Structures are given as C-alpha cells and as structure tokens.
Amino acid sequence: MSSHFHHVPVLLAESADHLHLKPGAVVLDGTVGGGGHAETILDRTSPDGLLVGLDLDSEALAASAARLARFGERVHLVQASFRHLDTAVRELGLGQLDGVLLDLGVSSYQLDAPGRGFRFAEAQHVETPLDMRMDPSQGPSAADLLSRASADELQGWFQRYGELPGSKRLAQAITRCRAESPLRTTADLLRVIEEAGIGRGRRHNPATLVFQALRIAVNDELAALQEGLEMAISVLKPGGRLVVISYHSLEDRIVKQSFRSAARGCICPPRQPVCTCGRGPSLELDNRRPVGPTAEEEGQNPRSRSARLRAAKRISEAA
Ligand SMILES: C[S@@+](CC[C@H](N)C(=O)[O-])C[C@H]1O[C@@H](n2cnc3c(N)ncnc32)[C@H](O)[C@@H]1O
C-alpha cells in the first residue's frame, strides 16, 4: 500500500522556515500523511531531533513509516487525532515541544484512493462507497450519516460546512430519495444533487461543496481543529513554533480567530474598562496575513492553490 502513496507536500520550505528548526528539536506533526513535511523536519533537526507523527489514517502511517525508516528511533508514529495530541505527548514521556505542524484536510492519496469516497469526479461511472472517514475503522461513514440525519441536520451541515446555496432543497431531496432506497455510493449522492437542481449555472459544481460539507461532518473536522489548536499551544515551550496550513475558508477562519485570541490573551468583554480574566497572551503572530504558495508552486501542484499558512511563536503567558 505504502509504495502507492502519492502526495506532494504543500508550502514545504515555508513551513520548515516558520518552524525555525534546529538540531535536537522535538517537533510534532499532527497530520503526518505520507511523511513529506516530516522528512524535511527530521533532516533539519539532525542529528538528534525527535519527530512525533500523528494521523488518523493507518494507510498514511504505514506510508510514512516506510519513508521515515532511515531516521530510526528519532521517529514516533501514533494513530490518533491531533485533537488529542497532548495525550500522545504525555504517553511518550516528552516534555514541552519546540514545534507543532498541522497540514489540514485530506492527502492526494486519500482523494485518489478507490473506495474511500472523498472524490466525486468520475463518480457517475464508478460505484464508490460513500465512506469519507479519515479512519475507516471508527465512527459512522457518510452513508450512515445520510441515512440517519434529520432534514434539519443535513441542511445545517450543507449550510455551515459547504456554504451551499439550496441547502434546504438538497436536504429535503435526500430524505425523499432515501425513503425509496438508501444512498450508498458517490453516484447515488450525485444523482440526488442533480435531481434537487441546486447550483445550476454557478461557476463551482455544487457537488464540490456537498462533498466538502459531508467530509467535515463525518470527521467532525472543525471541532477537531479548534481543540487541536488549543492542545498545540498548551504543549509548546516558550519560544516554540506553531504552523498551520489550511485549505478552505472555514478552516482558515478558525485558525485566524484562534491565533488572534491567543495573541490577545484577555477574554473580558471589549467594553469592560478593567481586565478581570487575568489572561495574558500566549502567542505572538509571525504575520497578520497568511502565506500562500508561489506562482511556481501553484503551477507545479494545483492542489496548493488554496493553501494558507499561519504561524506563531509561543510566549509564556506571564510575558
Ligand atoms: C494534507 S495531508 C498531510 C500530508 C503530509 N503533510 C505530507 O507531507 O505527506 C492531511 C493528513 O491529515 C490527516 N488528518 C486529518 N484530520 C486529522 C486529525 N484530526 N488528526 C490526525 N490526522 C488527521 C489525514 O488523514 C491526512 O493524512
């Protein structure tokens, strides 16, 4: 399986630079995937830096284990969500970390893997099960959610996670269609989207937004991101670096707001004259605006087009 893993790491040099890697550094890659970023981190922290790599996907972990084998005991791979990264750090007996990287979303490998159901292109011709789980051994699949969720829940997901015009119409079409036969494959879902007649004449295929919304719901991605960011800040040592690469506006909004709130510290209402929460800032932001790919990277790797990197330095709250 691992020999077929194909994924070109995005914003590789930029993320390594913002992590300020030094020999001996201890870095956690919360989305190790095929190990592209991890390999650069290990190279730049030679000879004795440590890398903890987390991923929900056992196939990704197998691929990164093969790719990173030459680093021997410097690598610790764990099948876990980054929302629990503090547990992984504690169980490995590591103290505070020098860096944390989160490269969000799905890998090209997952998108291309037949049977995972992440991609809708070619779905009319290929019967792919509607799965969409990052870890296919855990929790309900997209097909399970589509068979159980109420019309209101479905509408809420399509609105919040896909910002889809026609969310209500699609939710109603799904509940109508599933009463006749369950939606099991990507082709079944595409037929309902077509029948609901949403997004006609728009620039983007509405199926892109529907698939994005379902994937976010299946993997509880936005809540995991919010919690993962809090955990990441909590495990960094003062001076440690946090780097996050997001791929759509919902993710980037959460990263931006979490970073700004950690950089502000105080959570008192804005009009309160004197601070009573006593919270100081815990992050210092590298840039106000996110870093995107160069034209050259975009040309070589179209997947990088939507990537946005935000980076920050951990400061001690007393600072
Ligand atoms: C864009 S890929 C990372 C690619 C990696 N940086 C590389 O260079 O190969 C995102 C990875 O994050 C994983 N993932 C997504 N959500 C996760 C979560 N909450 N916890 C851990 N891994 C997650 C996916 O399974 C996928 O392998």
The ligand as a Gaussian input file, in Angstrom:
#p B3LYP/6-31G(d) Opt

LIG

0 1
 C       -2.782000      17.135000       3.753000
 S       -2.491000      15.575000       4.443000
 C       -0.909000      15.745000       5.189000
 C        0.213000      15.462000       4.255000
 C        1.585000      15.490000       4.898000
 N        1.930000      16.787000       5.431000
 C        2.653000      15.028000       3.919000
 O        3.614000      15.786000       3.677000
 O        2.538000      13.912000       3.380000
 C       -3.533000      15.577000       5.839000
 C       -3.451000      14.325000       6.675000
 O       -4.080000      14.638000       7.931000
 C       -4.800000      13.524000       8.374000
 N       -5.803000      14.040000       9.318000
 C       -6.905000      14.769000       9.054000
 N       -7.526000      15.098000      10.193000
 C       -6.783000      14.597000      11.203000
 C       -6.895000      14.626000      12.635000
 N       -7.910000      15.228000      13.252000
 N       -5.926000      14.030000      13.348000
 C       -4.881000      13.405000      12.749000
 N       -4.741000      13.331000      11.407000
 C       -5.674000      13.920000      10.649000
 C       -5.337000      12.886000       7.118000
 O       -5.613000      11.522000       7.337000
 C       -4.189000      13.122000       6.135000
 O       -3.327000      12.012000       6.085000

